[in-house]
Amino acid sequence: MIILNTRLKELRNHLGLSQKDFGSKIFLSQDHISSLEKGRRSITDRSIKNICNEFNVNEEWLRSGKGSMFQDITKDISAPDHIKELLRKFSLLSEDDQKKMNIMLDAFISESKKEEN
């Protein structure tokens, strides 16, 4: 059974963040994140809440490994299903990959506008 510290590291790696960058987003030091990932420290409920809020993480997954890693970001959005699916897929990308995809989308939109004229 995978324990919480392993899921924490899995999440951080999935997001493409260093321990320092991950920690700074939830107000913890790189050393603290390292200690959590190695199981030398126990993660507090407050830190779990901060992680879930900052990174849109499914708390049940973080605590127990059940369910998907992330919350469904589309639950409160009124949009066609194909748009919701794109948003879900986009949210699963690392932060770096999201930036790359945004650049690609901008280029695609710019090219589409040129073709319309």
N, CA, C and O atoms as a GROMACS GRO file, in nm:
protein
  468
    1MET      N    1   0.084  -0.119   0.000
    1MET     CA    2   0.000   0.000   0.000
    1MET      C    3   0.088   0.125   0.000
    1MET      O    4   0.180   0.138   0.080
    2ILE      N    5   0.057   0.215  -0.090
    2ILE     CA    6   0.133   0.341  -0.098
    2ILE      C    7   0.088   0.433   0.014
    2ILE      O    8  -0.032   0.450   0.037
    3ILE      N    9   0.184   0.492   0.081
    3ILE     CA   10   0.149   0.581   0.191
    3ILE      C   11   0.152   0.726   0.147
    3ILE      O   12   0.200   0.758   0.038
    4LEU      N   13   0.100   0.812   0.230
    4LEU     CA   14   0.080   0.952   0.195
    4LEU      C   15   0.208   1.020   0.148
    4LEU      O   16   0.203   1.098   0.052
    5ASN      N   17   0.321   0.995   0.212
    5ASN     CA   18   0.444   1.064   0.171
    5ASN      C   19   0.483   1.029   0.027
    5ASN      O   20   0.538   1.112  -0.044
    6THR      N   21   0.454   0.907  -0.015
    6THR     CA   22   0.482   0.866  -0.153
    6THR      C   23   0.388   0.937  -0.249
    6THR      O   24   0.430   0.978  -0.357
    7ARG      N   25   0.262   0.951  -0.211
    7ARG     CA   26   0.166   1.024  -0.296
    7ARG      C   27   0.204   1.172  -0.306
    7ARG      O   28   0.187   1.234  -0.411
    8LEU      N   29   0.254   1.228  -0.198
    8LEU     CA   30   0.297   1.368  -0.200
    8LEU      C   31   0.409   1.386  -0.304
    8LEU      O   32   0.405   1.481  -0.383
    9LYS      N   33   0.506   1.298  -0.303
    9LYS     CA   34   0.615   1.306  -0.400
    9LYS      C   35   0.564   1.282  -0.542
    9LYS      O   36   0.605   1.350  -0.636
   10GLU      N   37   0.474   1.186  -0.557
   10GLU     CA   38   0.414   1.159  -0.688
   10GLU      C   39   0.343   1.283  -0.741
   10GLU      O   40   0.357   1.317  -0.859
   11LEU      N   41   0.267   1.350  -0.656
   11LEU     CA   42   0.197   1.472  -0.695
   11LEU      C   43   0.296   1.580  -0.737
   11LEU      O   44   0.281   1.642  -0.843
   12ARG      N   45   0.396   1.603  -0.655
   12ARG     CA   46   0.495   1.708  -0.685
   12ARG      C   47   0.565   1.680  -0.818
   12ARG      O   48   0.582   1.771  -0.900
   13ASN      N   49   0.603   1.556  -0.839
   13ASN     CA   50   0.668   1.520  -0.966
   13ASN      C   51   0.573   1.536  -1.084
   13ASN      O   52   0.613   1.581  -1.191
   14HIS      N   53   0.447   1.499  -1.064
   14HIS     CA   54   0.348   1.515  -1.170
   14HIS      C   55   0.332   1.661  -1.209
   14HIS      O   56   0.315   1.694  -1.327
   15LEU      N   57   0.337   1.748  -1.110
   15LEU     CA   58   0.323   1.891  -1.134
   15LEU      C   59   0.451   1.952  -1.193
   15LEU      O   60   0.450   2.066  -1.240
   16GLY      N   61   0.559   1.876  -1.190
   16GLY     CA   62   0.685   1.925  -1.245
   16GLY      C   63   0.750   2.032  -1.158
   16GLY      O   64   0.818   2.121  -1.210
   17LEU      N   65   0.730   2.022  -1.028
   17LEU     CA   66   0.783   2.124  -0.937
   17LEU      C   67   0.896   2.068  -0.852
   17LEU      O   68   0.893   1.951  -0.812
   18SER      N   69   0.994   2.151  -0.824
   18SER     CA   70   1.099   2.114  -0.728
   18SER      C   71   1.038   2.116  -0.588
   18SER      O   72   0.928   2.169  -0.568
   19GLN      N   73   1.109   2.058  -0.493
   19GLN     CA   74   1.060   2.064  -0.355
   19GLN      C   75   1.049   2.209  -0.309
   19GLN      O   76   0.956   2.244  -0.237
   20LYS      N   77   1.144   2.291  -0.349
   20LYS     CA   78   1.142   2.433  -0.310
   20LYS      C   79   1.020   2.504  -0.368
   20LYS      O   80   0.949   2.575  -0.297
   21ASP      N   81   0.996   2.485  -0.498
   21ASP     CA   82   0.882   2.552  -0.563
   21ASP      C   83   0.749   2.500  -0.509
   21ASP      O   84   0.656   2.578  -0.487
   22PHE      N   85   0.739   2.370  -0.489
   22PHE     CA   86   0.616   2.311  -0.434
   22PHE      C   87   0.591   2.368  -0.295
   22PHE      O   88   0.480   2.413  -0.265
   23GLY      N   89   0.694   2.367  -0.212
   23GLY     CA   90   0.680   2.417  -0.075
   23GLY      C   91   0.643   2.564  -0.068
   23GLY      O   92   0.563   2.604   0.016
   24SER      N   93   0.701   2.643  -0.156
   24SER     CA   94   0.673   2.787  -0.150
   24SER      C   95   0.527   2.817  -0.181
   24SER      O   96   0.472   2.916  -0.131
   25LYS      N   97   0.464   2.734  -0.261
   25LYS     CA   98   0.323   2.756  -0.294
   25LYS      C   99   0.230   2.724  -0.177
   25LYS      O  100   0.117   2.771  -0.172
   26ILE      N  101   0.279   2.641  -0.082
   26ILE     CA  102   0.196   2.606   0.034
   26ILE      C  103   0.262   2.650   0.166
   26ILE      O  104   0.227   2.602   0.274
   27PHE      N  105   0.359   2.744   0.154
   27PHE     CA  106   0.422   2.807   0.269
   27PHE      C  107   0.502   2.711   0.356
   27PHE      O  108   0.502   2.722   0.479
   28LEU      N  109   0.572   2.615   0.290
   28LEU     CA  110   0.661   2.523   0.360
   28LEU      C  111   0.798   2.529   0.293
   28LEU      O  112   0.809   2.554   0.173
   29SER      N  113   0.903   2.506   0.372
   29SER     CA  114   1.038   2.510   0.318
   29SER      C  115   1.070   2.384   0.238
   29SER      O  116   1.000   2.283   0.248
   30GLN      N  117   1.175   2.392   0.158
   30GLN     CA  118   1.221   2.275   0.083
   30GLN      C  119   1.260   2.163   0.179
   30GLN      O  120   1.230   2.047   0.152
   31ASP      N  121   1.324   2.196   0.290
   31ASP     CA  122   1.363   2.095   0.388
   31ASP      C  123   1.240   2.026   0.447
   31ASP      O  124   1.242   1.905   0.471
   32HIS      N  125   1.136   2.102   0.471
   32HIS     CA  126   1.013   2.045   0.527
   32HIS      C  127   0.949   1.949   0.426
   32HIS      O  128   0.906   1.840   0.463
   33ILE      N  129   0.944   1.988   0.299
   33ILE     CA  130   0.888   1.900   0.196
   33ILE      C  131   0.971   1.773   0.185
   33ILE      O  132   0.916   1.664   0.174
   34SER      N  133   1.102   1.786   0.190
   34SER     CA  134   1.190   1.670   0.185
   34SER      C  135   1.162   1.575   0.301
   34SER      O  136   1.154   1.453   0.282
   35SER      N  137   1.146   1.630   0.419
   35SER     CA  138   1.117   1.548   0.538
   35SER      C  139   0.982   1.478   0.526
   35SER      O  140   0.967   1.363   0.569
   36LEU      N  141   0.883   1.547   0.469
   36LEU     CA  142   0.751   1.486   0.449
   36LEU      C  143   0.761   1.370   0.350
   36LEU      O  144   0.707   1.262   0.374
   37GLU      N  145   0.829   1.394   0.238
   37GLU     CA  146   0.840   1.291   0.135
   37GLU      C  147   0.917   1.168   0.183
   37GLU      O  148   0.889   1.056   0.140
   38LYS      N  149   1.012   1.189   0.272
   38LYS     CA  150   1.092   1.077   0.324
   38LYS      C  151   1.028   1.012   0.445
   38LYS      O  152   1.080   0.913   0.497
   39GLY      N  153   0.915   1.066   0.490
   39GLY     CA  154   0.844   1.008   0.604
   39GLY      C  155   0.904   1.041   0.738
   39GLY      O  156   0.869   0.979   0.838
   40ARG      N  157   0.995   1.138   0.742
   40ARG     CA  158   1.055   1.178   0.869
   40ARG      C  159   0.964   1.269   0.949
   40ARG      O  160   0.980   1.284   1.070
   41ARG      N  161   0.868   1.330   0.880
   41ARG     CA  162   0.768   1.417   0.944
   41ARG      C  163   0.631   1.374   0.898
   41ARG      O  164   0.614   1.322   0.788
   42SER      N  165   0.534   1.397   0.983
   42SER     CA  166   0.395   1.370   0.946
   42SER      C  167   0.334   1.498   0.890
   42SER      O  168   0.362   1.608   0.938
   43ILE      N  169   0.252   1.481   0.790
   43ILE     CA  170   0.188   1.596   0.728
   43ILE      C  171   0.065   1.635   0.811
   43ILE      O  172  -0.012   1.549   0.853
   44THR      N  173   0.048   1.763   0.833
   44THR     CA  174  -0.064   1.811   0.914
   44THR      C  175  -0.190   1.823   0.828
   44THR      O  176  -0.183   1.831   0.705
   45ASP      N  177  -0.304   1.825   0.894
   45ASP     CA  178  -0.431   1.845   0.823
   45ASP      C  179  -0.431   1.980   0.751
   45ASP      O  180  -0.484   1.992   0.641
   46ARG      N  181  -0.372   2.079   0.814
   46ARG     CA  182  -0.366   2.212   0.751
   46ARG      C  183  -0.286   2.207   0.620
   46ARG      O  184  -0.326   2.266   0.520
   47SER      N  185  -0.172   2.138   0.622
   47SER     CA  186  -0.091   2.126   0.501
   47SER      C  187  -0.165   2.049   0.393
   47SER      O  188  -0.155   2.082   0.274
   48ILE      N  189  -0.239   1.946   0.432
   48ILE     CA  190  -0.319   1.870   0.335
   48ILE      C  191  -0.422   1.962   0.271
   48ILE      O  192  -0.439   1.960   0.150
   49LYS      N  193  -0.490   2.042   0.351
   49LYS     CA  194  -0.589   2.137   0.298
   49LYS      C  195  -0.523   2.237   0.203
   49LYS      O  196  -0.577   2.267   0.097
   50ASN      N  197  -0.406   2.289   0.243
   50ASN     CA  198  -0.335   2.384   0.158
   50ASN      C  199  -0.297   2.322   0.024
   50ASN      O  200  -0.311   2.385  -0.081
   51ILE      N  201  -0.248   2.198   0.027
   51ILE     CA  202  -0.211   2.128  -0.096
   51ILE      C  203  -0.334   2.109  -0.185
   51ILE      O  204  -0.329   2.137  -0.305
   52CYS      N  205  -0.442   2.063  -0.127
   52CYS     CA  206  -0.564   2.038  -0.204
   52CYS      C  207  -0.618   2.166  -0.266
   52CYS      O  208  -0.662   2.166  -0.380
   53ASN      N  209  -0.616   2.275  -0.191
   53ASN     CA  210  -0.666   2.403  -0.242
   53ASN      C  211  -0.575   2.462  -0.348
   53ASN      O  212  -0.623   2.510  -0.450
   54GLU      N  213  -0.446   2.458  -0.326
   54GLU     CA  214  -0.351   2.520  -0.418
   54GLU      C  215  -0.341   2.446  -0.550
   54GLU      O  216  -0.330   2.507  -0.656
   55PHE      N  217  -0.344   2.312  -0.544
   55PHE     CA  218  -0.320   2.232  -0.663
   55PHE      C  219  -0.443   2.157  -0.714
   55PHE      O  220  -0.433   2.074  -0.804
   56ASN      N  221  -0.560   2.186  -0.656
   56ASN     CA  222  -0.685   2.123  -0.697
   56ASN      C  223  -0.679   1.970  -0.681
   56ASN      O  224  -0.729   1.896  -0.766
   57VAL      N  225  -0.618   1.925  -0.572
   57VAL     CA  226  -0.599   1.782  -0.547
   57VAL      C  227  -0.720   1.725  -0.474
   57VAL      O  228  -0.778   1.789  -0.387
   58ASN      N  229  -0.755   1.603  -0.511
   58ASN     CA  230  -0.860   1.528  -0.445
   58ASN      C  231  -0.807   1.482  -0.309
   58ASN      O  232  -0.715   1.401  -0.302
   59GLU      N  233  -0.864   1.534  -0.202
   59GLU     CA  234  -0.816   1.503  -0.067
   59GLU      C  235  -0.822   1.353  -0.037
   59GLU      O  236  -0.733   1.300   0.029
   60GLU      N  237  -0.926   1.286  -0.084
   60GLU     CA  238  -0.937   1.142  -0.061
   60GLU      C  239  -0.819   1.068  -0.125
   60GLU      O  240  -0.765   0.974  -0.066
   61TRP      N  241  -0.780   1.110  -0.246
   61TRP     CA  242  -0.665   1.047  -0.312
   61TRP      C  243  -0.538   1.071  -0.231
   61TRP      O  244  -0.460   0.978  -0.209
   62LEU      N  245  -0.517   1.195  -0.186
   62LEU     CA  246  -0.396   1.227  -0.112
   62LEU      C  247  -0.387   1.147   0.017
   62LEU      O  248  -0.280   1.097   0.053
   63ARG      N  249  -0.497   1.135   0.087
   63ARG     CA  250  -0.497   1.064   0.215
   63ARG      C  251  -0.495   0.912   0.200
   63ARG      O  252  -0.425   0.844   0.274
   64SER      N  253  -0.572   0.859   0.104
   64SER     CA  254  -0.591   0.713   0.099
   64SER      C  255  -0.550   0.648  -0.033
   64SER      O  256  -0.536   0.526  -0.040
   65GLY      N  257  -0.530   0.728  -0.134
   65GLY     CA  258  -0.498   0.672  -0.265
   65GLY      C  259  -0.620   0.635  -0.346
   65GLY      O  260  -0.608   0.583  -0.457
   66LYS      N  261  -0.739   0.661  -0.293
   66LYS     CA  262  -0.863   0.627  -0.364
   66LYS      C  263  -0.908   0.744  -0.451
   66LYS      O  264  -0.895   0.860  -0.413
   67GLY      N  265  -0.962   0.710  -0.568
   67GLY     CA  266  -1.011   0.813  -0.658
   67GLY      C  267  -0.900   0.868  -0.746
   67GLY      O  268  -0.789   0.814  -0.750
   68SER      N  269  -0.932   0.976  -0.815
   68SER     CA  270  -0.833   1.037  -0.904
   68SER      C  271  -0.750   1.139  -0.827
   68SER      O  272  -0.791   1.189  -0.722
   69MET      N  273  -0.633   1.170  -0.881
   69MET     CA  274  -0.540   1.262  -0.815
   69MET      C  275  -0.600   1.401  -0.800
   69MET      O  276  -0.579   1.468  -0.698
   70PHE      N  277  -0.675   1.445  -0.899
   70PHE     CA  278  -0.726   1.582  -0.898
   70PHE      C  279  -0.879   1.585  -0.889
   70PHE      O  280  -0.947   1.491  -0.929
   71GLN      N  281  -0.930   1.696  -0.836
   71GLN     CA  282  -1.073   1.719  -0.832
   71GLN      C  283  -1.122   1.750  -0.973
   71GLN      O  284  -1.045   1.795  -1.058
   72ASP      N  285  -1.249   1.726  -0.998
   72ASP     CA  286  -1.307   1.759  -1.128
   72ASP      C  287  -1.328   1.910  -1.133
   72ASP      O  288  -1.418   1.963  -1.068
   73ILE      N  289  -1.245   1.977  -1.210
   73ILE     CA  290  -1.252   2.123  -1.217
   73ILE      C  291  -1.371   2.173  -1.296
   73ILE      O  292  -1.400   2.293  -1.296
   74THR      N  293  -1.440   2.083  -1.363
   74THR     CA  294  -1.550   2.125  -1.451
   74THR      C  295  -1.687   2.112  -1.386
   74THR      O  296  -1.788   2.143  -1.450
   75LYS      N  297  -1.693   2.068  -1.263
   75LYS     CA  298  -1.824   2.040  -1.202
   75LYS      C  299  -1.915   2.162  -1.195
   75LYS      O  300  -2.038   2.148  -1.202
   76ASP      N  301  -1.859   2.282  -1.182
   76ASP     CA  302  -1.941   2.403  -1.171
   76ASP      C  303  -1.940   2.486  -1.299
   76ASP      O  304  -1.984   2.602  -1.299
   77ILE      N  305  -1.892   2.428  -1.408
   77ILE     CA  306  -1.884   2.501  -1.535
   77ILE      C  307  -1.997   2.459  -1.627
   77ILE      O  308  -2.022   2.340  -1.648
   78SER      N  309  -2.064   2.557  -1.681
   78SER     CA  310  -2.168   2.530  -1.779
   78SER      C  311  -2.105   2.539  -1.917
   78SER      O  312  -2.087   2.648  -1.972
   79ALA      N  313  -2.073   2.422  -1.973
   79ALA     CA  314  -2.008   2.416  -2.105
   79ALA      C  315  -2.038   2.280  -2.166
   79ALA      O  316  -2.072   2.186  -2.094
   80PRO      N  317  -2.025   2.269  -2.297
   80PRO     CA  318  -2.045   2.138  -2.361
   80PRO      C  319  -1.943   2.036  -2.308
   80PRO      O  320  -1.835   2.072  -2.262
   81ASP      N  321  -1.980   1.910  -2.314
   81ASP     CA  322  -1.896   1.803  -2.261
   81ASP      C  323  -1.757   1.800  -2.324
   81ASP      O  324  -1.659   1.773  -2.254
   82HIS      N  325  -1.746   1.829  -2.453
   82HIS     CA  326  -1.614   1.823  -2.517
   82HIS      C  327  -1.522   1.933  -2.464
   82HIS      O  328  -1.400   1.915  -2.460
   83ILE      N  329  -1.578   2.047  -2.425
   83ILE     CA  330  -1.498   2.154  -2.366
   83ILE      C  331  -1.454   2.113  -2.225
   83ILE      O  332  -1.339   2.136  -2.187
   84LYS      N  333  -1.544   2.054  -2.148
   84LYS     CA  334  -1.509   2.007  -2.015
   84LYS      C  335  -1.398   1.902  -2.021
   84LYS      O  336  -1.308   1.901  -1.937
   85GLU      N  337  -1.406   1.814  -2.119
   85GLU     CA  338  -1.304   1.711  -2.134
   85GLU      C  339  -1.168   1.773  -2.164
   85GLU      O  340  -1.066   1.729  -2.110
   86LEU      N  341  -1.165   1.875  -2.248
   86LEU     CA  342  -1.039   1.946  -2.276
   86LEU      C  343  -0.983   2.010  -2.149
   86LEU      O  344  -0.862   2.004  -2.124
   87LEU      N  345  -1.069   2.071  -2.069
   87LEU     CA  346  -1.025   2.131  -1.944
   87LEU      C  347  -0.969   2.027  -1.848
   87LEU      O  348  -0.867   2.051  -1.782
   88ARG      N  349  -1.036   1.912  -1.839
   88ARG     CA  350  -0.987   1.804  -1.752
   88ARG      C  351  -0.848   1.758  -1.797
   88ARG      O  352  -0.758   1.743  -1.715
   89LYS      N  353  -0.833   1.737  -1.926
   89LYS     CA  354  -0.703   1.692  -1.978
   89LYS      C  355  -0.596   1.797  -1.954
   89LYS      O  356  -0.484   1.764  -1.914
   90PHE      N  357  -0.628   1.923  -1.978
   90PHE     CA  358  -0.533   2.032  -1.957
   90PHE      C  359  -0.488   2.036  -1.811
   90PHE      O  360  -0.370   2.058  -1.783
   91SER      N  361  -0.581   2.015  -1.719
   91SER     CA  362  -0.548   2.022  -1.576
   91SER      C  363  -0.456   1.908  -1.533
   91SER      O  364  -0.390   1.919  -1.430
   92LEU      N  365  -0.451   1.800  -1.608
   92LEU     CA  366  -0.365   1.688  -1.574
   92LEU      C  367  -0.220   1.708  -1.616
   92LEU      O  368  -0.131   1.634  -1.573
   93LEU      N  369  -0.197   1.808  -1.700
   93LEU     CA  370  -0.061   1.837  -1.746
   93LEU      C  371   0.019   1.904  -1.635
   93LEU      O  372  -0.038   1.970  -1.547
   94SER      N  373   0.150   1.888  -1.640
   94SER     CA  374   0.236   1.960  -1.547
   94SER      C  375   0.225   2.110  -1.577
   94SER      O  376   0.178   2.149  -1.684
   95GLU      N  377   0.269   2.191  -1.485
   95GLU     CA  378   0.263   2.337  -1.504
   95GLU      C  379   0.344   2.378  -1.627
   95GLU      O  380   0.300   2.463  -1.704
   96ASP      N  381   0.461   2.318  -1.645
   96ASP     CA  382   0.543   2.348  -1.763
   96ASP      C  383   0.472   2.309  -1.892
   96ASP      O  384   0.473   2.384  -1.990
   97ASP      N  385   0.408   2.192  -1.892
   97ASP     CA  386   0.337   2.148  -2.012
   97ASP      C  387   0.214   2.234  -2.039
   97ASP      O  388   0.178   2.256  -2.155
   98GLN      N  389   0.149   2.284  -1.934
   98GLN     CA  390   0.037   2.375  -1.952
   98GLN      C  391   0.083   2.504  -2.019
   98GLN      O  392   0.014   2.557  -2.106
   99LYS      N  393   0.199   2.554  -1.980
   99LYS     CA  394   0.254   2.675  -2.041
   99LYS      C  395   0.283   2.652  -2.189
   99LYS      O  396   0.253   2.736  -2.273
  100LYS      N  397   0.343   2.536  -2.219
  100LYS     CA  398   0.373   2.501  -2.359
  100LYS      C  399   0.244   2.490  -2.440
  100LYS      O  400   0.236   2.539  -2.553
  101MET      N  401   0.145   2.424  -2.384
  101MET     CA  402   0.017   2.407  -2.454
  101MET      C  403  -0.049   2.542  -2.478
  101MET      O  404  -0.109   2.564  -2.583
  102ASN      N  405  -0.039   2.633  -2.382
  102ASN     CA  406  -0.096   2.767  -2.398
  102ASN      C  407  -0.030   2.840  -2.513
  102ASN      O  408  -0.098   2.908  -2.591
  103ILE      N  409   0.102   2.827  -2.524
  103ILE     CA  410   0.175   2.890  -2.636
  103ILE      C  411   0.129   2.830  -2.768
  103ILE      O  412   0.108   2.902  -2.865
  104MET      N  413   0.113   2.698  -2.771
  104MET     CA  414   0.068   2.631  -2.893
  104MET      C  415  -0.074   2.675  -2.931
  104MET      O  416  -0.102   2.698  -3.048
  105LEU      N  417  -0.161   2.688  -2.833
  105LEU     CA  418  -0.297   2.733  -2.860
  105LEU      C  419  -0.299   2.876  -2.912
  105LEU      O  420  -0.373   2.908  -3.005
  106ASP      N  421  -0.216   2.962  -2.852
  106ASP     CA  422  -0.207   3.100  -2.902
  106ASP      C  423  -0.164   3.103  -3.048
  106ASP      O  424  -0.219   3.178  -3.128
  107ALA      N  425  -0.064   3.020  -3.082
  107ALA     CA  426  -0.016   3.014  -3.220
  107ALA      C  427  -0.125   2.961  -3.313
  107ALA      O  428  -0.143   3.012  -3.424
  108PHE      N  429  -0.196   2.861  -3.268
  108PHE     CA  430  -0.304   2.802  -3.348
  108PHE      C  431  -0.414   2.905  -3.372
  108PHE      O  432  -0.463   2.918  -3.485
  109ILE      N  433  -0.452   2.978  -3.270
  109ILE     CA  434  -0.556   3.080  -3.281
  109ILE      C  435  -0.511   3.192  -3.374
  109ILE      O  436  -0.587   3.238  -3.458
  110SER      N  437  -0.387   3.234  -3.358
  110SER     CA  438  -0.332   3.339  -3.444
  110SER      C  439  -0.334   3.295  -3.591
  110SER      O  440  -0.370   3.374  -3.678
  111GLU      N  441  -0.295   3.171  -3.618
  111GLU     CA  442  -0.294   3.118  -3.754
  111GLU      C  443  -0.436   3.108  -3.808
  111GLU      O  444  -0.460   3.137  -3.926
  112SER      N  445  -0.530   3.067  -3.726
  112SER     CA  446  -0.670   3.057  -3.767
  112SER      C  447  -0.727   3.193  -3.806
  112SER      O  448  -0.803   3.204  -3.902
  113LYS      N  449  -0.689   3.297  -3.730
  113LYS     CA  450  -0.737   3.432  -3.762
  113LYS      C  451  -0.680   3.481  -3.894
  113LYS      O  452  -0.748   3.551  -3.970
  114LYS      N  453  -0.554   3.445  -3.921
  114LYS     CA  454  -0.492   3.484  -4.047
  114LYS      C  455  -0.567   3.419  -4.164
  114LYS      O  456  -0.588   3.483  -4.268
  115GLU      N  457  -0.605   3.293  -4.147
  115GLU     CA  458  -0.673   3.220  -4.253
  115GLU      C  459  -0.813   3.276  -4.279
  115GLU      O  460  -0.863   3.270  -4.392
  116GLU      N  461  -0.876   3.331  -4.174
  116GLU     CA  462  -1.010   3.389  -4.189
  116GLU      C  463  -1.005   3.518  -4.272
  116GLU      O  464  -1.102   3.551  -4.340
  117ASN      N  465  -0.896   3.588  -4.266
  117ASN     CA  466  -0.884   3.718  -4.337
  117ASN      C  467  -0.846   3.697  -4.477
  117ASN      O  468  -0.832   3.794  -4.552
   0.00000   0.00000   0.00000
